């Protein structure tokens, strides 16, 4: 996996904490639970893979997303 973090310029630093990019990320798990942190993440999916969200209790797929 290629992971790169970019520094933000001073003009947007009050609004954006960090920008990062990763490529060729192939996790060995199929479902990932994310603990709320209070941060907002804006994700641009550029690899063509379908992403899913899951029900918290049953872990059944409840939505699919492409070109997000």
HTML snippet that shows the backbone in 3Dmol.js (N, CA, C, O; Angstrom):
<script src="https://3Dmol.org/build/3Dmol-min.js"></script>
<div id="view" style="width:600px;height:400px;position:relative"></div>
<script>
const pdb = `
ATOM      1  N   UNK A   1       0.848  -1.174   0.000  1.00  0.00           N
ATOM      2  CA  UNK A   1       0.000   0.000   0.000  1.00  0.00           C
ATOM      3  C   UNK A   1       0.891   1.233   0.000  1.00  0.00           C
ATOM      4  O   UNK A   1       1.902   1.283   0.700  1.00  0.00           O
ATOM      5  N   UNK A   2       0.512   2.201  -0.773  1.00  0.00           N
ATOM      6  CA  UNK A   2       1.198   3.479  -0.834  1.00  0.00           C
ATOM      7  C   UNK A   2       0.347   4.494  -0.091  1.00  0.00           C
ATOM      8  O   UNK A   2      -0.787   4.750  -0.496  1.00  0.00           O
ATOM      9  N   UNK A   3       0.862   5.081   0.989  1.00  0.00           N
ATOM     10  CA  UNK A   3       0.124   6.047   1.812  1.00  0.00           C
ATOM     11  C   UNK A   3       0.938   7.327   1.890  1.00  0.00           C
ATOM     12  O   UNK A   3       2.103   7.304   2.287  1.00  0.00           O
ATOM     13  N   UNK A   4       0.327   8.446   1.510  1.00  0.00           N
ATOM     14  CA  UNK A   4       1.008   9.738   1.516  1.00  0.00           C
ATOM     15  C   UNK A   4       0.169  10.766   2.260  1.00  0.00           C
ATOM     16  O   UNK A   4      -1.033  10.878   2.023  1.00  0.00           O
ATOM     17  N   UNK A   5       0.795  11.512   3.152  1.00  0.00           N
ATOM     18  CA  UNK A   5       0.135  12.607   3.864  1.00  0.00           C
ATOM     19  C   UNK A   5       0.653  13.918   3.293  1.00  0.00           C
ATOM     20  O   UNK A   5       1.846  14.058   3.023  1.00  0.00           O
ATOM     21  N   UNK A   6      -0.245  14.873   3.110  1.00  0.00           N
ATOM     22  CA  UNK A   6       0.115  16.162   2.539  1.00  0.00           C
ATOM     23  C   UNK A   6      -0.125  17.267   3.556  1.00  0.00           C
ATOM     24  O   UNK A   6      -1.126  17.251   4.271  1.00  0.00           O
ATOM     25  N   UNK A   7       0.772  18.206   3.620  1.00  0.00           N
ATOM     26  CA  UNK A   7       0.618  19.370   4.476  1.00  0.00           C
ATOM     27  C   UNK A   7      -0.359  20.350   3.812  1.00  0.00           C
ATOM     28  O   UNK A   7      -0.329  20.524   2.594  1.00  0.00           O
ATOM     29  N   UNK A   8      -1.205  20.976   4.593  1.00  0.00           N
ATOM     30  CA  UNK A   8      -2.140  21.962   4.041  1.00  0.00           C
ATOM     31  C   UNK A   8      -1.527  23.350   4.163  1.00  0.00           C
ATOM     32  O   UNK A   8      -0.739  23.617   5.070  1.00  0.00           O
ATOM     33  N   UNK A   9      -1.900  24.229   3.239  1.00  0.00           N
ATOM     34  CA  UNK A   9      -1.378  25.593   3.286  1.00  0.00           C
ATOM     35  C   UNK A   9      -2.081  26.376   4.390  1.00  0.00           C
ATOM     36  O   UNK A   9      -3.153  25.984   4.853  1.00  0.00           O
ATOM     37  N   UNK A  10      -1.485  27.463   4.802  1.00  0.00           N
ATOM     38  CA  UNK A  10      -1.984  28.232   5.950  1.00  0.00           C
ATOM     39  C   UNK A  10      -3.396  28.778   5.735  1.00  0.00           C
ATOM     40  O   UNK A  10      -4.135  28.964   6.702  1.00  0.00           O
ATOM     41  N   UNK A  11      -3.782  29.038   4.485  1.00  0.00           N
ATOM     42  CA  UNK A  11      -5.108  29.594   4.220  1.00  0.00           C
ATOM     43  C   UNK A  11      -6.229  28.616   4.581  1.00  0.00           C
ATOM     44  O   UNK A  11      -7.289  29.039   5.043  1.00  0.00           O
ATOM     45  N   UNK A  12      -6.010  27.330   4.379  1.00  0.00           N
ATOM     46  CA  UNK A  12      -7.072  26.360   4.684  1.00  0.00           C
ATOM     47  C   UNK A  12      -6.832  25.593   5.988  1.00  0.00           C
ATOM     48  O   UNK A  12      -7.684  24.816   6.419  1.00  0.00           O
ATOM     49  N   UNK A  13      -5.682  25.811   6.607  1.00  0.00           N
ATOM     50  CA  UNK A  13      -5.343  25.095   7.842  1.00  0.00           C
ATOM     51  C   UNK A  13      -6.387  25.243   8.955  1.00  0.00           C
ATOM     52  O   UNK A  13      -6.569  24.293   9.717  1.00  0.00           O
ATOM     53  N   UNK A  14      -7.085  26.383   9.092  1.00  0.00           N
ATOM     54  CA  UNK A  14      -8.119  26.461  10.135  1.00  0.00           C
ATOM     55  C   UNK A  14      -9.310  25.528   9.877  1.00  0.00           C
ATOM     56  O   UNK A  14     -10.081  25.245  10.794  1.00  0.00           O
ATOM     57  N   UNK A  15      -9.461  25.060   8.657  1.00  0.00           N
ATOM     58  CA  UNK A  15     -10.624  24.260   8.284  1.00  0.00           C
ATOM     59  C   UNK A  15     -10.300  22.801   7.981  1.00  0.00           C
ATOM     60  O   UNK A  15     -11.161  21.932   8.124  1.00  0.00           O
ATOM     61  N   UNK A  16      -9.078  22.528   7.567  1.00  0.00           N
ATOM     62  CA  UNK A  16      -8.684  21.183   7.168  1.00  0.00           C
ATOM     63  C   UNK A  16      -7.460  20.767   7.969  1.00  0.00           C
ATOM     64  O   UNK A  16      -6.420  21.423   7.918  1.00  0.00           O
ATOM     65  N   UNK A  17      -7.592  19.675   8.707  1.00  0.00           N
ATOM     66  CA  UNK A  17      -6.475  19.198   9.534  1.00  0.00           C
ATOM     67  C   UNK A  17      -5.425  18.471   8.711  1.00  0.00           C
ATOM     68  O   UNK A  17      -4.227  18.680   8.900  1.00  0.00           O
ATOM     69  N   UNK A  18      -5.875  17.615   7.795  1.00  0.00           N
ATOM     70  CA  UNK A  18      -4.908  16.863   7.005  1.00  0.00           C
ATOM     71  C   UNK A  18      -5.536  16.363   5.716  1.00  0.00           C
ATOM     72  O   UNK A  18      -6.756  16.246   5.598  1.00  0.00           O
ATOM     73  N   UNK A  19      -4.681  16.076   4.764  1.00  0.00           N
ATOM     74  CA  UNK A  19      -5.078  15.479   3.494  1.00  0.00           C
ATOM     75  C   UNK A  19      -4.178  14.268   3.296  1.00  0.00           C
ATOM     76  O   UNK A  19      -2.959  14.360   3.436  1.00  0.00           O
ATOM     77  N   UNK A  20      -4.783  13.139   2.971  1.00  0.00           N
ATOM     78  CA  UNK A  20      -3.948  11.970   2.712  1.00  0.00           C
ATOM     79  C   UNK A  20      -4.485  11.188   1.532  1.00  0.00           C
ATOM     80  O   UNK A  20      -5.651  11.305   1.154  1.00  0.00           O
ATOM     81  N   UNK A  21      -3.616  10.403   0.974  1.00  0.00           N
ATOM     82  CA  UNK A  21      -3.927   9.626  -0.216  1.00  0.00           C
ATOM     83  C   UNK A  21      -3.344   8.233  -0.026  1.00  0.00           C
ATOM     84  O   UNK A  21      -2.213   8.083   0.437  1.00  0.00           O
ATOM     85  N   UNK A  22      -4.112   7.226  -0.383  1.00  0.00           N
ATOM     86  CA  UNK A  22      -3.536   5.882  -0.387  1.00  0.00           C
ATOM     87  C   UNK A  22      -3.932   5.151  -1.654  1.00  0.00           C
ATOM     88  O   UNK A  22      -4.974   5.417  -2.253  1.00  0.00           O
ATOM     89  N   UNK A  23      -3.069   4.220  -2.046  1.00  0.00           N
ATOM     90  CA  UNK A  23      -3.262   3.447  -3.257  1.00  0.00           C
ATOM     91  C   UNK A  23      -2.918   1.991  -2.962  1.00  0.00           C
ATOM     92  O   UNK A  23      -2.040   1.698  -2.151  1.00  0.00           O
ATOM     93  N   UNK A  24      -3.625   1.085  -3.636  1.00  0.00           N
ATOM     94  CA  UNK A  24      -3.376  -0.355  -3.511  1.00  0.00           C
ATOM     95  C   UNK A  24      -3.608  -0.874  -2.100  1.00  0.00           C
ATOM     96  O   UNK A  24      -2.884  -1.754  -1.635  1.00  0.00           O
ATOM     97  N   UNK A  25      -4.607  -0.338  -1.421  1.00  0.00           N
ATOM     98  CA  UNK A  25      -4.964  -0.808  -0.079  1.00  0.00           C
ATOM     99  C   UNK A  25      -5.865  -2.027  -0.217  1.00  0.00           C
ATOM    100  O   UNK A  25      -6.976  -1.920  -0.736  1.00  0.00           O
ATOM    101  N   UNK A  26      -5.408  -3.160   0.232  1.00  0.00           N
ATOM    102  CA  UNK A  26      -6.162  -4.406   0.164  1.00  0.00           C
ATOM    103  C   UNK A  26      -6.198  -5.021   1.564  1.00  0.00           C
ATOM    104  O   UNK A  26      -5.340  -5.838   1.899  1.00  0.00           O
ATOM    105  N   UNK A  27      -7.185  -4.635   2.390  1.00  0.00           N
ATOM    106  CA  UNK A  27      -7.222  -5.152   3.760  1.00  0.00           C
ATOM    107  C   UNK A  27      -7.505  -6.647   3.787  1.00  0.00           C
ATOM    108  O   UNK A  27      -8.084  -7.196   2.849  1.00  0.00           O
ATOM    109  N   UNK A  28      -7.099  -7.295   4.857  1.00  0.00           N
ATOM    110  CA  UNK A  28      -7.345  -8.727   5.001  1.00  0.00           C
ATOM    111  C   UNK A  28      -8.662  -9.003   5.730  1.00  0.00           C
ATOM    112  O   UNK A  28      -8.925 -10.131   6.146  1.00  0.00           O
ATOM    113  N   UNK A  29      -9.479  -7.968   5.877  1.00  0.00           N
ATOM    114  CA  UNK A  29     -10.791  -8.107   6.495  1.00  0.00           C
ATOM    115  C   UNK A  29     -11.835  -7.493   5.560  1.00  0.00           C
ATOM    116  O   UNK A  29     -11.509  -6.664   4.711  1.00  0.00           O
ATOM    117  N   UNK A  30     -13.090  -7.908   5.726  1.00  0.00           N
ATOM    118  CA  UNK A  30     -14.124  -7.417   4.813  1.00  0.00           C
ATOM    119  C   UNK A  30     -15.015  -6.348   5.441  1.00  0.00           C
ATOM    120  O   UNK A  30     -15.671  -5.594   4.722  1.00  0.00           O
ATOM    121  N   UNK A  31     -15.048  -6.275   6.768  1.00  0.00           N
ATOM    122  CA  UNK A  31     -15.874  -5.281   7.456  1.00  0.00           C
ATOM    123  C   UNK A  31     -15.007  -4.551   8.467  1.00  0.00           C
ATOM    124  O   UNK A  31     -14.227  -5.166   9.194  1.00  0.00           O
ATOM    125  N   UNK A  32     -15.151  -3.229   8.506  1.00  0.00           N
ATOM    126  CA  UNK A  32     -14.390  -2.414   9.442  1.00  0.00           C
ATOM    127  C   UNK A  32     -15.363  -1.541  10.214  1.00  0.00           C
ATOM    128  O   UNK A  32     -16.147  -0.801   9.619  1.00  0.00           O
ATOM    129  N   UNK A  33     -15.316  -1.625  11.540  1.00  0.00           N
ATOM    130  CA  UNK A  33     -16.125  -0.740  12.370  1.00  0.00           C
ATOM    131  C   UNK A  33     -15.297   0.485  12.701  1.00  0.00           C
ATOM    132  O   UNK A  33     -14.124   0.377  13.059  1.00  0.00           O
ATOM    133  N   UNK A  34     -15.913   1.652  12.578  1.00  0.00           N
ATOM    134  CA  UNK A  34     -15.229   2.907  12.845  1.00  0.00           C
ATOM    135  C   UNK A  34     -15.857   3.540  14.077  1.00  0.00           C
ATOM    136  O   UNK A  34     -17.071   3.732  14.141  1.00  0.00           O
ATOM    137  N   UNK A  35     -15.022   3.860  15.044  1.00  0.00           N
ATOM    138  CA  UNK A  35     -15.481   4.490  16.275  1.00  0.00           C
ATOM    139  C   UNK A  35     -15.578   5.998  16.027  1.00  0.00           C
ATOM    140  O   UNK A  35     -14.634   6.589  15.502  1.00  0.00           O
ATOM    141  N   UNK A  36     -16.692   6.629  16.390  1.00  0.00           N
ATOM    142  CA  UNK A  36     -16.837   8.070  16.166  1.00  0.00           C
ATOM    143  C   UNK A  36     -15.767   8.869  16.907  1.00  0.00           C
ATOM    144  O   UNK A  36     -15.475   8.606  18.074  1.00  0.00           O
ATOM    145  N   UNK A  37     -15.192   9.843  16.214  1.00  0.00           N
ATOM    146  CA  UNK A  37     -14.152  10.684  16.816  1.00  0.00           C
ATOM    147  C   UNK A  37     -14.548  12.153  16.864  1.00  0.00           C
ATOM    148  O   UNK A  37     -13.885  12.956  17.521  1.00  0.00           O
ATOM    149  N   UNK A  38     -15.626  12.508  16.173  1.00  0.00           N
ATOM    150  CA  UNK A  38     -15.994  13.914  16.078  1.00  0.00           C
ATOM    151  C   UNK A  38     -15.408  14.579  14.836  1.00  0.00           C
ATOM    152  O   UNK A  38     -15.743  15.726  14.540  1.00  0.00           O
ATOM    153  N   UNK A  39     -14.548  13.885  14.112  1.00  0.00           N
ATOM    154  CA  UNK A  39     -13.974  14.409  12.873  1.00  0.00           C
ATOM    155  C   UNK A  39     -14.903  14.092  11.702  1.00  0.00           C
ATOM    156  O   UNK A  39     -15.680  13.138  11.745  1.00  0.00           O
ATOM    157  N   UNK A  40     -14.805  14.903  10.671  1.00  0.00           N
ATOM    158  CA  UNK A  40     -15.538  14.653   9.433  1.00  0.00           C
ATOM    159  C   UNK A  40     -14.522  14.216   8.390  1.00  0.00           C
ATOM    160  O   UNK A  40     -13.494  14.868   8.206  1.00  0.00           O
ATOM    161  N   UNK A  41     -14.809  13.113   7.708  1.00  0.00           N
ATOM    162  CA  UNK A  41     -13.932  12.618   6.663  1.00  0.00           C
ATOM    163  C   UNK A  41     -14.662  12.717   5.335  1.00  0.00           C
ATOM    164  O   UNK A  41     -15.799  12.262   5.204  1.00  0.00           O
ATOM    165  N   UNK A  42     -14.015  13.303   4.368  1.00  0.00           N
ATOM    166  CA  UNK A  42     -14.534  13.391   3.013  1.00  0.00           C
ATOM    167  C   UNK A  42     -13.664  12.465   2.169  1.00  0.00           C
ATOM    168  O   UNK A  42     -12.459  12.678   2.037  1.00  0.00           O
ATOM    169  N   UNK A  43     -14.289  11.435   1.599  1.00  0.00           N
ATOM    170  CA  UNK A  43     -13.542  10.407   0.885  1.00  0.00           C
ATOM    171  C   UNK A  43     -13.887  10.459  -0.594  1.00  0.00           C
ATOM    172  O   UNK A  43     -15.060  10.463  -0.968  1.00  0.00           O
ATOM    173  N   UNK A  44     -12.867  10.497  -1.425  1.00  0.00           N
ATOM    174  CA  UNK A  44     -13.032  10.417  -2.871  1.00  0.00           C
ATOM    175  C   UNK A  44     -12.532   9.045  -3.295  1.00  0.00           C
ATOM    176  O   UNK A  44     -11.336   8.768  -3.205  1.00  0.00           O
ATOM    177  N   UNK A  45     -13.410   8.205  -3.746  1.00  0.00           N
ATOM    178  CA  UNK A  45     -13.072   6.841  -4.157  1.00  0.00           C
ATOM    179  C   UNK A  45     -12.688   6.878  -5.630  1.00  0.00           C
ATOM    180  O   UNK A  45     -13.504   7.227  -6.483  1.00  0.00           O
ATOM    181  N   UNK A  46     -11.451   6.520  -5.921  1.00  0.00           N
ATOM    182  CA  UNK A  46     -10.953   6.598  -7.297  1.00  0.00           C
ATOM    183  C   UNK A  46     -10.523   5.247  -7.853  1.00  0.00           C
ATOM    184  O   UNK A  46      -9.984   5.183  -8.958  1.00  0.00           O
ATOM    185  N   UNK A  47     -10.749   4.163  -7.108  1.00  0.00           N
ATOM    186  CA  UNK A  47     -10.241   2.870  -7.548  1.00  0.00           C
ATOM    187  C   UNK A  47     -11.278   1.982  -8.219  1.00  0.00           C
ATOM    188  O   UNK A  47     -10.935   0.909  -8.715  1.00  0.00           O
ATOM    189  N   UNK A  48     -12.545   2.405  -8.245  1.00  0.00           N
ATOM    190  CA  UNK A  48     -13.566   1.635  -8.934  1.00  0.00           C
ATOM    191  C   UNK A  48     -14.215   0.529  -8.118  1.00  0.00           C
ATOM    192  O   UNK A  48     -15.116  -0.151  -8.611  1.00  0.00           O
ATOM    193  N   UNK A  49     -13.774   0.334  -6.873  1.00  0.00           N
ATOM    194  CA  UNK A  49     -14.367  -0.706  -6.039  1.00  0.00           C
ATOM    195  C   UNK A  49     -15.687  -0.229  -5.432  1.00  0.00           C
ATOM    196  O   UNK A  49     -15.845   0.952  -5.123  1.00  0.00           O
ATOM    197  N   UNK A  50     -16.618  -1.143  -5.267  1.00  0.00           N
ATOM    198  CA  UNK A  50     -17.878  -0.835  -4.604  1.00  0.00           C
ATOM    199  C   UNK A  50     -17.659  -0.854  -3.095  1.00  0.00           C
ATOM    200  O   UNK A  50     -17.032  -1.772  -2.566  1.00  0.00           O
ATOM    201  N   UNK A  51     -18.170   0.145  -2.414  1.00  0.00           N
ATOM    202  CA  UNK A  51     -18.072   0.220  -0.953  1.00  0.00           C
ATOM    203  C   UNK A  51     -19.454  -0.074  -0.371  1.00  0.00           C
ATOM    204  O   UNK A  51     -20.468   0.137  -1.035  1.00  0.00           O
ATOM    205  N   UNK A  52     -19.490  -0.560   0.862  1.00  0.00           N
ATOM    206  CA  UNK A  52     -20.745  -0.927   1.502  1.00  0.00           C
ATOM    207  C   UNK A  52     -20.804  -0.364   2.917  1.00  0.00           C
ATOM    208  O   UNK A  52     -19.778  -0.138   3.557  1.00  0.00           O
ATOM    209  N   UNK A  53     -22.015  -0.145   3.383  1.00  0.00           N
ATOM    210  CA  UNK A  53     -22.245   0.086   4.806  1.00  0.00           C
ATOM    211  C   UNK A  53     -23.027  -1.106   5.323  1.00  0.00           C
ATOM    212  O   UNK A  53     -23.692  -1.808   4.561  1.00  0.00           O
ATOM    213  N   UNK A  54     -22.939  -1.328   6.640  1.00  0.00           N
ATOM    214  CA  UNK A  54     -23.512  -2.533   7.236  1.00  0.00           C
ATOM    215  C   UNK A  54     -24.335  -2.190   8.458  1.00  0.00           C
ATOM    216  O   UNK A  54     -24.080  -1.191   9.131  1.00  0.00           O
ATOM    217  N   UNK A  55     -25.315  -3.015   8.739  1.00  0.00           N
ATOM    218  CA  UNK A  55     -26.114  -2.894   9.945  1.00  0.00           C
ATOM    219  C   UNK A  55     -25.216  -3.167  11.153  1.00  0.00           C
ATOM    220  O   UNK A  55     -24.454  -4.133  11.150  1.00  0.00           O
ATOM    221  N   UNK A  56     -25.300  -2.329  12.178  1.00  0.00           N
ATOM    222  CA  UNK A  56     -24.433  -2.469  13.354  1.00  0.00           C
ATOM    223  C   UNK A  56     -24.644  -3.778  14.103  1.00  0.00           C
ATOM    224  O   UNK A  56     -23.692  -4.334  14.650  1.00  0.00           O
ATOM    225  N   UNK A  57     -25.863  -4.274  14.136  1.00  0.00           N
ATOM    226  CA  UNK A  57     -26.147  -5.471  14.920  1.00  0.00           C
ATOM    227  C   UNK A  57     -25.951  -6.761  14.127  1.00  0.00           C
ATOM    228  O   UNK A  57     -25.278  -7.682  14.590  1.00  0.00           O
ATOM    229  N   UNK A  58     -26.531  -6.826  12.946  1.00  0.00           N
ATOM    230  CA  UNK A  58     -26.471  -8.076  12.169  1.00  0.00           C
ATOM    231  C   UNK A  58     -25.251  -8.153  11.246  1.00  0.00           C
ATOM    232  O   UNK A  58     -24.893  -9.232  10.775  1.00  0.00           O
ATOM    233  N   UNK A  59     -24.615  -7.007  10.990  1.00  0.00           N
ATOM    234  CA  UNK A  59     -23.497  -6.879  10.041  1.00  0.00           C
ATOM    235  C   UNK A  59     -23.887  -7.260   8.626  1.00  0.00           C
ATOM    236  O   UNK A  59     -23.034  -7.597   7.805  1.00  0.00           O
ATOM    237  N   UNK A  60     -25.196  -7.204   8.341  1.00  0.00           N
ATOM    238  CA  UNK A  60     -25.659  -7.424   6.971  1.00  0.00           C
ATOM    239  C   UNK A  60     -25.525  -6.124   6.184  1.00  0.00           C
ATOM    240  O   UNK A  60     -25.731  -5.032   6.712  1.00  0.00           O
ATOM    241  N   UNK A  61     -25.179  -6.270   4.917  1.00  0.00           N
ATOM    242  CA  UNK A  61     -25.017  -5.113   4.050  1.00  0.00           C
ATOM    243  C   UNK A  61     -26.340  -4.358   3.949  1.00  0.00           C
ATOM    244  O   UNK A  61     -27.383  -4.963   3.699  1.00  0.00           O
ATOM    245  N   UNK A  62     -26.302  -3.021   4.144  1.00  0.00           N
ATOM    246  CA  UNK A  62     -27.537  -2.248   4.023  1.00  0.00           C
ATOM    247  C   UNK A  62     -27.482  -1.183   2.929  1.00  0.00           C
ATOM    248  O   UNK A  62     -28.504  -0.573   2.617  1.00  0.00           O
ATOM    249  N   UNK A  63     -26.312  -0.951   2.344  1.00  0.00           N
ATOM    250  CA  UNK A  63     -26.197  -0.005   1.218  1.00  0.00           C
ATOM    251  C   UNK A  63     -24.889  -0.252   0.487  1.00  0.00           C
ATOM    252  O   UNK A  63     -23.914  -0.729   1.068  1.00  0.00           O
ATOM    253  N   UNK A  64     -24.884   0.079  -0.793  1.00  0.00           N
ATOM    254  CA  UNK A  64     -23.670  -0.035  -1.612  1.00  0.00           C
ATOM    255  C   UNK A  64     -23.418   1.295  -2.305  1.00  0.00           C
ATOM    256  O   UNK A  64     -24.359   2.004  -2.662  1.00  0.00           O
ATOM    257  N   UNK A  65     -22.138   1.634  -2.494  1.00  0.00           N
ATOM    258  CA  UNK A  65     -21.771   2.902  -3.086  1.00  0.00           C
ATOM    259  C   UNK A  65     -20.667   2.693  -4.111  1.00  0.00           C
ATOM    260  O   UNK A  65     -19.713   1.953  -3.868  1.00  0.00           O
ATOM    261  N   UNK A  66     -20.802   3.348  -5.255  1.00  0.00           N
ATOM    262  CA  UNK A  66     -19.758   3.347  -6.262  1.00  0.00           C
ATOM    263  C   UNK A  66     -19.542   4.777  -6.712  1.00  0.00           C
ATOM    264  O   UNK A  66     -20.428   5.621  -6.587  1.00  0.00           O
ATOM    265  N   UNK A  67     -18.377   5.037  -7.228  1.00  0.00           N
ATOM    266  CA  UNK A  67     -18.028   6.383  -7.745  1.00  0.00           C
ATOM    267  C   UNK A  67     -18.328   7.459  -6.727  1.00  0.00           C
ATOM    268  O   UNK A  67     -18.847   8.524  -7.065  1.00  0.00           O
ATOM    269  N   UNK A  68     -18.002   7.180  -5.486  1.00  0.00           N
ATOM    270  CA  UNK A  68     -18.263   8.152  -4.401  1.00  0.00           C
ATOM    271  C   UNK A  68     -17.079   9.061  -4.196  1.00  0.00           C
ATOM    272  O   UNK A  68     -17.115   9.936  -3.332  1.00  0.00           O
TER     273      UNK A  68
END
`;
const viewer = $3Dmol.createViewer("view");
viewer.addModel(pdb, "pdb");
viewer.setStyle({}, {cartoon: {color: "spectrum"}});
viewer.zoomTo();
viewer.render();
</script>
